[in-house]
Amino acid sequence: KWQAMARDRGPLKGWIYRREAELVSGLERSIVARAAATILVSEPEAELCRKITGGSRQRIHAVANGVDTGMFDPDKPTSSPYGGEHRPVLVFTGVMNYPPNIEAMQWFHNRVWPILRRHPTRPRLAIVGSAPTAAIRAFADGDDVLVTGRVPEVQPWLAHATISIAPLQLARGIQNKVLEAMAMGLPVVATSAAAEGIDATTGEHLIIADDPEQFNTTIGNLLDDPERVKRMGRAARQRVIKRHSWGASLARLDAIIDAIRSPGRGSPTAAKM
């Protein structure tokens, strides 16, 4: 991530980020050399770690993030935080002073939202998360765009939304915001970067879009088809329960630990999920 961020910054910040990338990669090589196992949150991340550190597939593993599907449950009764107006809501969740989240919403607001806000269903955009910067707060217009700041719980904002968006241009690992939205029965429209590492089929459990036209077309089609929204939301939740619940995720961790403690039992790569 530091390497990627260095490419998009000025000379001073670029140098700082490149230096941070060098220090982190040195730390990573040291950790991999000492550890019996190194665990990352997705197979693409694990493969990148192998490439950077020279570690083997037997020492570097992937264990996906999980979601508490009991806590993130759309059937739990909650009051709508959006008021009594029945308009579809596009929701983005995340800490809003984090540069990739800021850039994602600036990109969406400036390049996608001007067209999408004119859709006949009159959608609203909700940016839900703590510490919004002045640039993000400026998007709030008292009607179509809502910037919440910190909220006690994110679940009601997801439960009463229509579509979750994840227009991240820079992302690493697995995006919990995507898993949580899927667990809450929302269709998610995400960039390839935001969807990386999530065990889901595009078009069935979520939809990948990487440019403004794709975002506009995809979201517009969903807004025109409420039944598809419900169908995709149900499929998304079932996929998370099957592939990304903590039970499913931690079964892989158990297999890795067993293989370390009892080397003769074989490689954890053969463990069934």
Secondary structure, 3 states (H helix, E strand, C coil): CHHHHHHCCCHHHHHHHHHHHHHHHHHHHHHHHHCCCEEECCHHHHHHHHHHHCCCCCCEEECCCCECCCCCCCCCCCCCCCCCCCCCEEEEECCCCCHHHHHHHHHHHHHCHHHHCCCCCCCEEEEECCCCCHHHHCCCCCCCEEECCCCCCCHHHHHCCCEEEECCCCCCCCCHHHHHHHHCCCCEEECHHHHCCCCCCECCCEEECCCHHHHHHHHHHHHCCHHHHHHHHHHHHHHHHHHCEHHHHHHHHHHHHHHHHCHHHCCHHHCCC
